Amino acid sequence: MHAGTHARLDRIGTDGRYLVVPMDHGLTLGAVAGLADIESTIDAVTRGGADSILTQKGIAPRVHPNSNGAGYIVHLNGSTADGPDTNDKRLTGTVEGAIRAGADAVSLHLNVGSETEPNQIEDLARLTEQATEYGVPVLAMTYARGPGVDEADPERLAHAARLGEELGADLIKTGYSGDAESFERVTGATRLPVLIAGGDPAGDRASLEAVRGAMDAGAAGVSMGRTVFQHDDPEAMARAVSGVVHDDLPTEEALDRAGLAVEA
């Protein structure tokens, strides 16, 4: 790994742990809650402890003035919720373009088990080659997702995580299997840092319990979007997640420290 890659990994995490807040949903869903005034949201979540923000390249001018020194990841593929196949992620940029946008890292989404998996494998393989030339880390978002695929199956998730390492990524993001014991199969499938996706917001306690379980299973953090940026108090939710990821707090203590009511 290049010295530049190491240095940039340090910019998007803290001491080998990562709290990434992806906000690339505007491409998929439009200017949903939390993203219309993305400047205020970025300011809030980074004040709350987010290590890095992730967006598509066009949002870069709105990120940098409001990120409070946090790292920046440019996402390089996508699809819309209104398109013919949401799993068919197409390239939206290049490593060179991401660097021009001020990125510390790049990311790419790959649906293992989907009908468009072969094209996405080729895209990730090319991306990691290009990124290596520039010393730019690659976050591979490798999900178990497609017709008949159980998205929480630890064996499927383990395969997805390993695929990212096989293709040269530096970090892996994938789904959560639902409990720490089964997720150990996923973290054990690769030597790369594994982050869990946030998924649909499930309530503060449930979301933090998933983070706690993943960390107990050896995960290196989270890449959590709507659960954080669509929260009534994004700064507080980011602070709660940071408490689990960076300070190893139990769920209730993290909620309490963040000033969030502990749900009954």
Secondary structure, DSSP 8 states (H G I E B T S, - for coil): --HHHHHHHHHHSBTTBEEEEE--HHHHH-S-TTTTTHHHHHHHHHHTT-SEEEE-GGGHHHHGGGSTT-EEEEE-EE--TTSS-TT--EE---HHHHHHTT-SEEEEEEEETSTTHHHHHHHHHHHHHHHHHHT--EEEEEEE-STT--TT-HHHHHHHHHHHHHTT-SEEEE---SSHHHHHHHHTT-SS-EEEE--S---HHHHHHHHHHHHHTT--EEE--HHHHTSSSHHHHHHHHHHHHHH---HHHHHHHTT-----
